[in-house]
Amino acid sequence: MKKIYLLSAVALMGLASCNDFDDQFHLGNQIGDKKEATIELTDADYASISNLATNKALAAELDKSITDGTTPYTDALKALKDTKSFGTLITADQFLPAFIQDKYPEADLGSKFKVTYNEYCGKSEYLKDFNSLIGEVTLSADDYNTAWEGNSTATYLTPATIGKMSAVLDERLPDAEEGNTVVVNYAYSDFEPAGGGTETPSDGTTKIADVIANTDGGEYAVKGIVCATYRTGFLLKDNTGYILVYKSSNVNIGDEVKVTGTTTKYGGLMQFPAKNTELTIEVTKAGKEPNFKHPTPKALAAADFEAYSLNPYVAYVTYQGKLSITTNSKGNKYYNVTISGTEKQGSLANVPDGLVDESLSGKDIVVYGYAIGATGTDGKYLNTMVTSVAEASSAAKRNVMRAAANGGANKAAVYKYDGSKWKIYSTDGAKVIAAQPEWYSLIGSNTISKPANYVPTLLQREYPFAADGQKVAVAYRKAASTMAVAEYTYSATDGWAASKEYKKETTTFSKTENGIEARISVYINESLLGNEGGFKIYNVDLGALSYVWQNTTGYGWKASAHTDKNYASESWVVSPAINFKKAEKPELVFDEAMNFLSGNNREDFISVRVSTDFDGENVAAATWETLNVKSGVDGSSWTFYTIEPISLAQYVGKNIHIAFVYKSTEKIAPTYEFKNFIVREEGATAE
């Protein structure tokens, strides 16, 4: 089967005599009889296609069918050099023949050209949700009081209170409408205030929070994860708190470790000391250090050092100052950091060999590590178990200062209002996140005006082990009062990059006595995973629902009239027009899944129909014929089945639309999904 677009004899003669540029595909006299060539269009090729006189004439001819006086085909052809992808107006089968003829003017009959090009497929459907992005909210002390319901003065959320976010947002955004989305900035701690979580270990160990709460010390066994190490010990954490184990050991970051011994107080904090106690250390599960991720650091300024000396705590921190490295008479080295605006200093404790470059002495540095206590007269030194040290550039200094002044928020998330409550935004097949407060500090700005310069690197830092094809949408502050959302896709070869709005397609063209022909044996080949495939929704009866059909990245088109209960509904999703005027034996095939049918007849709730007179506006006014769909779907599972190919031969010579019609009742509201939608000539293989 072939679909033919011909170049007029006059146009071909003109093209043959108009060779005003050459490139790698212009073979000239090298083309002999029935040669084959493979072409992948370059950016320059799209510009060439846009500028060809034959294509301009074709676009002008097509514009004559437009009755409102506009020239959409001519405008779209002109834009092709910038969009670099074919679409619904400027199609590859219509506008590539002139390009091929120009490249290969001496090609003999029977020559074949396999051309790979960009086909526009649009943005992921779920991104439309962010048309209702109403901005961002940073939680205040009053908001935290709402979350804690007066039971704590903590100005942060924890695992016990993060679920109260909906109540907090209800108070902050009382006029929210269904579908609204918002970015929320807030302070978060893994540990509960005053004693921590409610879980009680069942293996004879004690929660770290309970151990450190006993400031008189005692004999304990604890279990946790090693989050940092230095020459003379390591820092252990569980889901309630941190404790220092002051004994050298071969443990690694990420190891699960059980420690048994007697605790004492040092530097204002409880620890397990190596002296005057029997201390045992057992690795119960080896960790993978590259997978370990430190929490968002708390940025410390001069005032924070003053406060720390009075009330020490363990936390992952960052600060900047001037490093001084000195050595005493016994050969012991001391790494102290002078902090501008205070007499208090940072002290890099028991630094492992090679971790801190000694050439940094006397220079401004940025420190990342865990604060583990205050020592010296009046708590002069903030002891730090270092994870990294680097010379401070001007931007790095600004970053730390900015982070210290950002109001304490260390987390950000996207929430959506469903009409009754706020929920973390989620969608099939893509992760949706907000740019974290730390990101703005890292790039040295409160906004991200050029996301392409920064977001891919930040995502690599956030998702170092992403799978090929993984998608992440990021909501970020584009300007002082403007939010934006962009989607990124991970490639195993190229890393993170903005998601492309086109896909690669390949079509074979032939040189015949009629000219260059596009031999199209596949009319539509759409996975429908994260793209609509040109389908449009027509709602007949939604009742109390806001939608039935939605396009998903994981399951293709999905229909359901069940939310909190079943609803009666009728909703259609209709394909773009399919031209069978030169078809021979077209057929339809797709994958489908159906659940919650509860033993009822499939045909009462889902049907696949064809129309030859649908006007693109009113499904009820068109004539529709129902197709006989045969597959393994019984309506009781999420398993996808490929239907038996359905012949569409009775529609040869016509333009058709294919519709999927979903119906439900208050008793039965099944979920239906379909993907991998292909309309092809019988026996053809979709490339």
C-alpha positions as MATLAB code, in Angstrom:
seq = 'MKKIYLLSAVALMGLASCNDFDDQFHLGNQIGDKKEATIELTDADYASISNLATNKALAAELDKSITDGTTPYTDALKALKDTKSFGTLITADQFLPAFIQDKYPEADLGSKFKVTYNEYCGKSEYLKDFNSLIGEVTLSADDYNTAWEGNSTATYLTPATIGKMSAVLDERLPDAEEGNTVVVNYAYSDFEPAGGGTETPSDGTTKIADVIANTDGGEYAVKGIVCATYRTGFLLKDNTGYILVYKSSNVNIGDEVKVTGTTTKYGGLMQFPAKNTELTIEVTKAGKEPNFKHPTPKALAAADFEAYSLNPYVAYVTYQGKLSITTNSKGNKYYNVTISGTEKQGSLANVPDGLVDESLSGKDIVVYGYAIGATGTDGKYLNTMVTSVAEASSAAKRNVMRAAANGGANKAAVYKYDGSKWKIYSTDGAKVIAAQPEWYSLIGSNTISKPANYVPTLLQREYPFAADGQKVAVAYRKAASTMAVAEYTYSATDGWAASKEYKKETTTFSKTENGIEARISVYINESLLGNEGGFKIYNVDLGALSYVWQNTTGYGWKASAHTDKNYASESWVVSPAINFKKAEKPELVFDEAMNFLSGNNREDFISVRVSTDFDGENVAAATWETLNVKSGVDGSSWTFYTIEPISLAQYVGKNIHIAFVYKSTEKIAPTYEFKNFIVREEGATAE';
ca = [
       0.000    0.000    0.000;
       1.213    3.490   -0.733;
       0.003    7.004   -0.180;
       1.230    9.265   -2.990;
       2.044   12.966   -3.079;
       3.187   13.981   -6.569;
       5.381   16.790   -7.709;
       4.211   18.363  -10.951;
       6.379   17.907  -14.025;
       7.000   21.649  -14.142;
       7.983   21.704  -10.498;
      10.324   18.757  -10.965;
      11.989   20.376  -13.942;
      12.433   23.527  -11.890;
      13.905   21.603   -8.996;
      16.307   19.722  -11.256;
      17.720   22.999  -12.516;
      17.802   24.740   -9.136;
      20.771   23.363   -7.202;
      21.919   26.344   -5.172;
      23.355   24.319   -2.258;
      25.106   21.027   -1.661;
      25.409   18.748    1.343;
      26.371   15.224    2.329;
      23.235   13.707    0.762;
      23.592   15.266   -2.706;
      25.071   12.405   -4.671;
      24.752   13.976   -8.127;
      25.935   11.629  -10.855;
      26.869    8.997   -8.295;
      23.209    7.804   -8.192;
      22.721    4.859  -10.497;
      19.807    2.531  -11.011;
      17.652    1.708   -7.987;
      19.977    3.080   -5.332;
      19.011    3.311   -1.674;
      19.882    6.085    0.757;
      19.279    6.697    4.445;
      18.753   10.269    5.601;
      18.386   11.699    9.094;
      17.325   15.315    8.842;
      19.596   17.961   10.336;
      18.627   21.440   11.540;
      19.823   22.838    8.216;
      17.594   20.392    6.326;
      14.452   21.774    7.970;
      15.468   25.248    6.846;
      15.991   23.917    3.308;
      12.566   22.252    3.276;
      11.021   25.507    4.470;
      12.693   27.517    1.693;
      12.016   25.256   -1.291;
       9.918   27.019   -3.940;
       7.929   23.839   -4.623;
       6.948   23.531   -0.974;
       5.993   27.200   -0.780;
       3.718   26.695   -3.783;
       2.183   23.588   -2.173;
       1.521   25.457    1.079;
      -0.074   28.344   -0.832;
      -2.314   25.875   -2.678;
      -3.428   24.279    0.587;
      -4.154   27.728    2.042;
      -6.802   28.226   -0.663;
      -9.061   25.842    1.258;
      -9.015   28.206    4.265;
     -12.014   30.524    4.115;
     -11.109   33.084    6.785;
      -8.339   34.688    4.784;
      -5.482   33.350    6.908;
      -2.504   31.359    5.577;
      -1.826   28.678    8.219;
       0.056   26.321    5.880;
       2.376   29.042    4.596;
       2.959   30.286    8.149;
       3.672   26.771    9.456;
       6.077   26.062    6.579;
       7.954   29.276    7.304;
       8.210   28.288   10.992;
       9.553   24.809   10.159;
      13.137   26.075   10.208;
      12.620   26.996   13.878;
      10.308   24.193   15.077;
      12.390   21.536   13.304;
       9.503   19.070   13.401;
       6.589   18.129   11.165;
       3.042   18.451   12.454;
      -0.610   18.330   11.474;
      -0.269   21.045    8.797;
       3.232   20.584    7.431;
       3.387   16.806    7.154;
       6.405   14.756    6.181;
       4.574   12.831    3.468;
       3.581   16.063    1.697;
       6.662   18.225    2.109;
       9.590   15.794    2.033;
       9.221   14.691   -1.650;
      10.423   18.053   -2.976;
      13.382   17.960   -0.585;
      14.374   14.451   -1.708;
      14.006   15.384   -5.374;
      16.253   18.383   -4.819;
      18.865   16.271   -3.026;
      18.810   13.445   -5.552;
      17.812   14.979   -8.914;
      19.423   12.155  -10.922;
      17.994    9.234   -8.948;
      16.723    6.441  -11.198;
      13.318    4.818  -10.993;
      13.087    2.380   -8.102;
      15.492    4.310   -5.881;
      14.426    4.290   -2.226;
      15.050    6.849    0.480;
      14.539    6.058    4.139;
      14.113    9.384    5.944;
      14.133    9.870    9.717;
      12.633   13.125   10.962;
      11.045   14.824   13.958;
       7.285   14.498   14.387;
       5.661   16.955   16.830;
       3.843   15.192   19.686;
       3.356   18.054   22.162;
       3.880   18.310   25.894;
       2.860   15.698   28.446;
      -0.852   16.014   29.111;
      -0.539   16.391   32.902;
       1.402   19.654   32.493;
      -1.919   21.338   31.748;
      -2.674   21.005   35.474;
      -0.154   23.757   36.122;
      -2.200   26.285   34.220;
      -3.823   26.563   37.663;
      -0.539   27.019   39.548;
      -1.389   29.846   41.947;
       2.134   30.537   43.215;
       4.051   29.521   46.318;
       3.539   29.584   50.082;
       6.245   29.623   52.765;
       4.980   28.351   56.105;
       5.015   30.720   59.081;
       5.115   30.156   62.847;
       1.307   30.316   62.878;
       1.178   27.603   60.208;
       3.388   25.292   62.270;
       1.179   25.956   65.293;
      -1.800   24.833   63.205;
       0.023   21.626   62.272;
       0.996   20.882   65.882;
      -2.478   21.830   67.172;
      -0.850   23.624   70.100;
       1.013   20.492   71.276;
       4.466   21.830   70.413;
       6.211   25.119   69.726;
       8.368   23.490   67.022;
       8.656   25.638   63.897;
       9.068   22.688   61.556;
       7.140   19.648   60.383;
       8.034   16.024   61.113;
       6.789   12.595   60.010;
       4.042   12.971   62.638;
       2.780   16.334   61.321;
       3.501   16.413   57.581;
       0.026   14.925   57.100;
      -1.456   18.123   58.561;
      -0.364   20.116   55.513;
      -3.899   20.107   54.072;
      -5.268   21.799   57.214;
      -2.450   24.351   57.087;
      -3.139   25.175   53.442;
      -6.877   25.367   54.076;
      -6.174   28.253   56.450;
      -3.602   29.914   54.200;
      -5.629   29.533   50.985;
      -9.327   29.661   51.964;
     -10.445   30.650   48.450;
      -8.744   27.738   46.658;
     -10.636   26.164   43.773;
     -10.586   22.558   42.620;
      -7.536   21.906   40.473;
      -5.397   24.681   41.970;
      -1.755   23.778   42.521;
       0.764   25.505   44.771;
       4.423   25.186   45.755;
       4.879   24.965   49.531;
       8.194   25.830   51.234;
       8.592   24.532   54.786;
      11.069   23.448   57.440;
      11.235   19.716   58.056;
      13.004   17.391   60.470;
      13.167   13.607   60.426;
      13.034   13.688   64.209;
      10.131   14.471   66.501;
      10.628   17.149   69.182;
      11.149   16.141   72.824;
      11.646   12.430   72.507;
      11.001   11.616   68.902;
       8.845    8.981   67.285;
       6.529    6.511   68.907;
       8.147    3.377   67.557;
       9.737    1.009   70.085;
      12.525   -1.229   68.766;
      11.741   -4.929   69.127;
      15.335   -6.217   68.998;
      16.485   -5.218   72.474;
      17.881   -1.862   71.382;
      16.762    1.582   72.510;
      15.731    4.562   70.407;
      18.555    7.080   70.119;
      16.187    9.863   71.218;
      15.624    8.062   74.529;
      19.347    7.466   74.975;
      20.339   11.100   74.504;
      17.437   12.246   76.691;
      19.152   10.603   79.698;
      21.814   13.239   80.368;
      23.125   11.266   83.376;
      24.289    8.515   81.035;
      23.639    4.788   81.187;
      24.200    1.415   79.570;
      22.440    1.084   76.223;
      22.336   -0.793   72.948;
      21.305    1.215   69.877;
      21.028    0.489   66.177;
      21.226    2.969   63.337;
      22.843    4.066   60.088;
      26.327    5.568   59.882;
      25.911    9.023   58.323;
      29.461   10.412   58.774;
      32.893    9.278   59.944;
      36.153   10.807   61.141;
      39.522    9.511   62.439;
      38.303    8.658   65.920;
      34.695    7.631   65.434;
      31.453    8.011   63.569;
      27.973    9.509   63.781;
      25.001    7.147   64.068;
      21.347    8.000   63.324;
      17.994    6.251   63.577;
      14.556    7.727   62.901;
      14.613    9.615   66.216;
      18.028   11.244   66.504;
      21.833   11.211   66.245;
      24.560   10.027   68.617;
      28.353   10.217   68.350;
      30.330    7.000   68.782;
      33.795    8.103   69.848;
      35.832    5.076   68.845;
      37.763    4.424   65.665;
      36.215    1.681   63.584;
      36.170    0.305   60.061;
      32.520    1.173   59.516;
      31.469    2.968   56.327;
      28.857    5.586   55.598;
      25.552    3.853   54.994;
      26.320    0.798   57.163;
      23.687   -0.358   59.632;
      25.501   -0.681   62.962;
      24.632   -1.878   66.470;
      26.508   -0.176   69.308;
      26.508   -1.362   72.942;
      28.109    0.583   75.792;
      27.773    3.309   78.418;
      26.982    6.890   77.431;
      28.532   10.066   78.802;
      28.181   13.769   78.079;
      30.751   15.771   76.120;
      30.492   19.110   74.336;
      26.925   19.450   75.625;
      25.776   16.223   73.911;
      25.549   12.552   74.832;
      27.923   10.090   73.194;
      29.402    6.612   73.425;
      33.045    7.129   74.529;
      35.871    4.663   73.949;
      37.458    5.209   77.382;
      36.289    3.823   80.727;
      33.579    1.653   79.154;
      33.161   -1.624   77.360;
      32.098   -0.518   73.895;
      31.154   -3.006   71.165;
      30.443   -2.141   67.537;
      28.756   -4.614   65.172;
      27.963   -4.025   61.497;
      24.558   -5.681   61.049;
      24.127   -4.719   57.406;
      26.687   -3.318   54.996;
      25.629   -0.113   53.267;
      26.400    1.385   49.888;
      28.125    4.686   50.510;
      27.466    6.216   47.049;
      23.721    5.788   47.657;
      23.761    7.655   50.977;
      22.271   11.126   50.840;
      22.845   13.741   53.517;
      19.866   15.874   54.552;
      19.489   19.472   53.415;
      22.130   21.434   55.367;
      21.249   24.143   57.856;
      23.232   27.250   56.904;
      24.894   28.872   59.929;
      25.622   32.583   60.302;
      27.345   34.381   63.200;
      24.163   34.491   65.312;
      23.718   30.739   64.867;
      27.217   30.104   66.278;
      26.359   32.213   69.325;
      23.120   30.296   69.869;
      24.817   26.944   69.341;
      27.300   27.517   72.157;
      24.345   27.832   74.567;
      22.268   24.963   73.186;
      24.269   22.388   71.174;
      22.491   19.974   68.811;
      23.406   17.512   66.065;
      22.523   18.608   62.535;
      23.929   18.636   59.026;
      25.236   22.189   58.547;
      27.169   24.462   56.256;
      29.085   27.659   57.004;
      31.879   29.777   55.571;
      34.920   31.449   57.131;
      38.732   31.636   57.105;
      40.582   28.366   57.751;
      43.601   28.198   60.037;
      45.652   24.973   60.213;
      48.139   24.752   63.096;
      50.305   21.954   64.526;
      51.264   21.624   68.211;
      54.483   20.273   69.693;
      53.113   16.716   69.621;
      52.378   16.899   65.919;
      48.598   17.195   66.352;
      46.855   19.355   63.760;
      44.014   21.727   64.507;
      41.638   23.000   61.848;
      39.773   26.102   63.038;
      37.474   28.361   61.037;
      37.112   32.050   61.945;
      33.526   33.250   61.488;
      32.859   36.892   60.620;
      30.769   38.684   63.250;
      31.478   36.422   66.238;
      34.317   35.176   68.414;
      32.937   31.664   68.099;
      34.720   29.418   65.645;
      34.170   26.291   63.676;
      36.439   23.373   64.570;
      36.955   20.619   62.019;
      37.232   17.629   64.329;
      39.599   14.689   63.821;
      39.908   15.353   60.104;
      40.743   12.198   58.110;
      43.993   12.340   56.149;
      43.592   13.962   52.755;
      40.079   15.303   53.316;
      41.170   18.932   53.727;
      43.767   20.375   51.345;
      46.380   22.094   53.523;
      46.873   24.777   50.885;
      43.487   26.122   52.014;
      44.999   27.402   55.267;
      44.536   31.176   55.415;
      41.796   31.104   52.771;
      38.033   31.509   52.913;
      36.344   28.120   52.755;
      32.861   26.609   52.726;
      32.331   23.697   55.131;
      29.726   20.941   54.938;
      29.414   18.506   57.825;
      27.627   17.527   61.033;
      27.646   19.784   64.090;
      28.469   17.422   67.001;
      28.899   19.667   70.049;
      30.454   22.820   71.487;
      33.798   22.735   73.348;
      36.240   25.223   74.830;
      35.596   28.150   77.155;
      31.975   29.313   76.806;
      31.468   26.843   73.963;
      33.868   28.715   71.692;
      34.321   25.895   69.167;
      31.512   24.323   67.148;
      32.890   20.840   66.530;
      32.168   19.644   63.004;
      32.448   16.132   61.573;
      33.398   17.224   58.067;
      31.965   15.737   54.870;
      33.493   18.269   52.441;
      35.561   21.470   52.389;
      36.263   23.736   49.427;
      37.623   27.202   48.802;
      34.789   29.731   48.855;
      34.142   31.569   45.626;
      32.172   34.801   45.811;
      29.091   32.922   44.628;
      29.561   30.217   47.267;
      29.744   32.830   50.023;
      26.535   34.425   48.815;
      24.895   31.015   48.695;
      25.586   30.280   52.357;
      24.453   33.752   53.416;
      21.294   33.404   51.341;
      20.533   29.977   52.766;
      21.013   31.250   56.311;
      18.460   33.981   55.692;
      15.750   31.963   53.869;
      13.498   31.640   56.885;
      14.395   28.113   57.840;
      12.634   26.363   54.946;
      14.614   23.330   53.845;
      11.940   21.500   51.846;
       9.549   22.349   49.030;
       6.735   20.317   47.485;
       3.870   20.704   45.015;
       0.325   20.331   46.351;
      -2.978   20.122   44.451;
      -6.476   20.900   45.738;
      -9.033   18.230   44.781;
     -12.045   20.223   45.922;
     -12.023   18.928   49.481;
      -8.383   18.728   50.585;
      -4.822   19.449   49.541;
      -2.665   16.500   48.471;
       0.890   16.056   47.263;
       0.696   16.283   43.473;
       1.289   12.964   41.716;
       0.776   11.585   38.236;
       1.461    8.315   36.455;
       4.874    7.889   34.886;
       6.461   11.158   36.024;
       7.780   12.557   39.289;
       6.627   16.104   40.038;
       8.800   18.086   42.438;
       9.478   21.664   43.458;
      12.893   23.291   43.229;
      14.304   22.923   46.737;
      15.434   25.931   48.830;
      18.955   24.526   48.662;
      18.895   24.734   44.850;
      18.534   28.501   44.899;
      21.446   28.712   47.323;
      23.611   26.512   45.144;
      23.086   28.649   42.048;
      23.401   31.898   43.972;
      20.003   33.321   43.107;
      16.457   33.420   44.467;
      15.133   32.698   40.971;
      15.947   30.347   38.097;
      15.569   32.473   34.989;
      17.541   30.057   32.791;
      16.544   26.543   33.926;
      18.419   24.827   31.096;
      21.683   26.085   32.618;
      21.063   24.650   36.082;
      18.180   22.189   36.430;
      19.779   19.235   34.568;
      22.799   19.400   36.903;
      20.594   19.723   39.973;
      18.490   16.745   38.874;
      21.634   14.668   38.404;
      22.508   15.536   41.997;
      18.972   14.708   43.167;
      18.552   11.484   41.151;
      22.045   10.040   40.580;
      20.657    6.597   39.702;
      17.780    7.575   37.404;
      16.517    5.016   34.907;
      16.664    5.650   31.180;
      13.504    7.501   30.155;
      12.602    8.647   33.674;
      10.653   11.925   33.654;
      10.663   14.638   36.311;
       8.668   17.862   36.216;
      10.120   20.739   38.235;
       8.127   23.694   39.566;
      10.498   26.618   40.064;
      10.563   30.356   40.757;
      11.177   31.947   37.370;
      10.976   35.530   38.650;
      10.245   37.201   41.984;
       6.508   36.514   41.735;
       6.315   34.111   38.799;
       6.316   30.313   38.997;
       6.896   27.950   36.074;
       6.954   24.187   35.474;
       9.215   22.320   33.050;
       9.573   18.605   32.356;
      12.923   16.838   32.027;
      13.761   13.350   30.782;
      16.796   11.259   31.706;
      18.816    9.585   28.981;
      21.406    6.940   29.813;
      23.670    8.455   27.165;
      22.979   12.189   27.512;
      21.812   12.621   31.117;
      19.005   15.004   32.077;
      17.585   17.369   29.455;
      14.346   19.221   28.828;
      11.752   16.777   27.474;
      11.412   16.947   23.710;
       8.075   17.858   22.213;
       8.682   15.597   19.233;
       9.471   11.981   18.489;
      11.555   10.357   15.798;
       9.637    8.897   12.848;
      10.890    7.117    9.731;
       9.188    6.969    6.332;
      10.391    5.317    3.136;
      10.000    7.241   -0.131;
      10.404    5.829   -3.653;
      11.205    7.285   -7.085;
       8.580    6.129   -9.593;
       7.393    7.275  -12.984;
       4.967    9.523  -11.089;
       7.652   11.266   -9.066;
       8.693   10.926   -5.434;
       6.123    8.918   -3.466;
       5.741    8.469    0.255;
       5.022    4.806    0.785;
       3.057    4.913    4.004;
       1.818    1.572    5.237;
       1.197    2.854    8.769;
      -1.330    5.689    9.158;
      -1.107    6.138   12.927;
       1.396    4.654   15.360;
       1.025    6.223   18.808;
       2.112    4.714   22.133;
      -0.183    7.294   23.835;
       2.136    7.165   26.856;
       2.316   10.765   27.970;
       1.042   12.135   24.650;
      -2.526   12.431   23.424;
      -1.797   11.134   19.926;
      -4.151   13.741   18.487;
      -7.152   12.324   20.372;
      -9.666   14.802   21.809;
     -12.149   14.414   24.664;
     -15.883   14.997   24.158;
     -17.890   14.847   27.389;
     -21.563   13.962   26.957;
     -22.480   13.588   30.655;
     -20.028   14.152   33.511;
     -22.568   14.552   36.277;
     -20.653   15.554   39.409;
     -17.275   14.657   37.892;
     -14.739   17.084   36.480;
     -13.319   14.529   34.018;
     -13.472   10.866   32.980;
     -10.699   10.496   30.400;
      -7.107   11.480   31.091;
      -3.879   10.809   29.235;
      -1.163    9.221   31.395;
       2.508    8.487   30.903;
       2.189    4.992   32.378;
      -1.043    3.600   30.886;
      -1.945    5.722   27.870;
      -5.554    6.929   27.739;
      -7.406    6.061   30.948;
     -11.119    6.406   31.781;
     -12.854    6.047   35.141;
     -15.972    7.498   36.772;
     -15.037    6.391   40.269;
     -13.610    8.821   42.819;
     -15.083    8.552   46.295;
     -17.941    6.544   44.757;
     -19.296    5.501   41.353;
     -20.913    8.122   39.117;
     -23.097    7.875   36.028;
     -21.297    9.305   33.000;
     -20.680    9.210   29.259;
     -17.456   10.489   27.745;
     -15.789   10.001   24.361;
     -12.201   10.281   23.238;
     -11.885   10.611   19.447;
      -8.903   10.108   17.133;
      -7.693   12.641   14.592;
      -8.973   12.196   11.027;
      -7.484    9.222    9.163;
      -7.326    9.435    5.371;
      -8.151    6.130    3.630;
      -8.668    7.603    0.155;
      -5.839    5.503   -1.271;
      -5.915    2.693    1.278;
      -6.226   -0.958    0.327;
      -6.626   -3.148    3.427;
      -6.334   -0.945    6.517;
      -6.708   -2.448    9.973;
      -6.740   -1.326   13.601;
      -4.850   -2.799   16.565;
      -4.235   -1.536   20.117;
      -3.575   -2.718   23.669;
      -6.287   -2.478   26.319;
      -6.892   -3.215   30.000;
     -10.090   -3.102   32.056;
     -10.864   -3.564   35.747;
     -13.856   -3.304   38.112;
     -16.346   -4.490   35.452;
     -17.747   -6.853   38.114;
     -18.866   -9.503   35.637;
     -21.015   -7.149   33.540;
     -21.066   -6.891   29.750;
     -18.128   -4.968   28.360;
     -20.240   -3.487   25.546;
     -22.474   -1.712   28.055;
     -19.543    0.319   29.364;
     -16.893    0.590   26.633;
     -17.201    0.543   22.857;
     -14.986    1.410   19.896;
     -16.752    3.207   17.057;
     -16.011    4.614   13.589;
     -17.560    7.624   11.834;
     -17.182    8.907    8.282;
     -19.154   12.122    8.870;
     -17.889   13.417   12.245;
     -17.367   17.176   11.968;
     -14.906   17.445   14.868;
     -17.450   19.247   17.020;
     -20.553   17.209   17.897;
     -20.245   13.451   18.432;
     -24.009   13.099   18.849;
     -24.689   14.575   15.395;
     -22.422   12.077   13.614;
     -23.164    8.532   12.456;
     -21.116    5.905   14.300;
     -20.610    2.204   13.651;
     -19.468   -0.048   16.517;
     -16.464   -2.292   15.909;
     -16.246   -5.867   17.183;
     -13.281   -5.877   19.594;
     -11.772   -9.251   20.492;
      -9.114   -9.474   23.223;
      -8.329  -11.265   26.450;
      -9.795   -8.533   28.652;
     -12.382   -9.843   31.118;
     -12.716   -6.638   33.124;
     -11.141   -7.924   36.318;
      -7.434   -7.034   36.143;
      -4.867   -4.424   35.104;
      -3.295   -6.776   32.537;
      -2.975   -5.299   29.052;
      -4.009   -7.447   26.079;
      -3.464   -6.800   22.382;
      -6.726   -7.008   20.466;
      -7.104   -9.093   17.326;
      -6.583   -6.778   14.323;
      -9.885   -5.245   13.189;
     -10.354   -4.776    9.449;
     -11.263   -1.261    8.358;
     -11.451   -2.196    4.663;
     -15.082   -1.056    4.438;
     -13.843    2.531    4.926;
     -11.368    2.583    2.023;
     -11.678    5.819    0.058;
     -12.995    7.785    3.034;
     -11.798    9.943    5.908;
     -12.658    8.403    9.263;
     -12.463    9.076   13.005;
     -12.207    6.322   15.623;
     -13.838    6.875   19.018;
     -13.572    5.113   22.377;
     -16.848    5.590   24.246;
     -16.942    5.146   28.029;
     -20.184    4.833   30.015;
     -20.832    4.193   33.703;
     -23.631    4.022   36.232;
     -23.912    4.703   39.935;
     -23.491    0.955   40.463;
     -20.768    0.113   37.939;
     -17.893    2.446   36.999;
     -15.053    0.350   35.547;
     -11.591    1.654   34.762;
     -10.535    1.304   31.120;
      -7.133    1.959   29.540;
      -5.768    1.744   26.003;
      -2.357    2.383   24.466;
      -0.162    1.465   21.461;
      -2.827    2.594   18.997;
      -1.891    1.578   15.421;
      -3.786    1.954   12.147;
      -1.872    0.221    9.351;
      -2.133   -1.699    6.145;
      -2.788   -5.376    6.730;
       0.458   -7.140    7.604;
       2.510   -3.948    7.815;
       5.066   -3.486   10.583;
       5.047   -0.227   12.532;
       8.591    1.159   12.622;
];
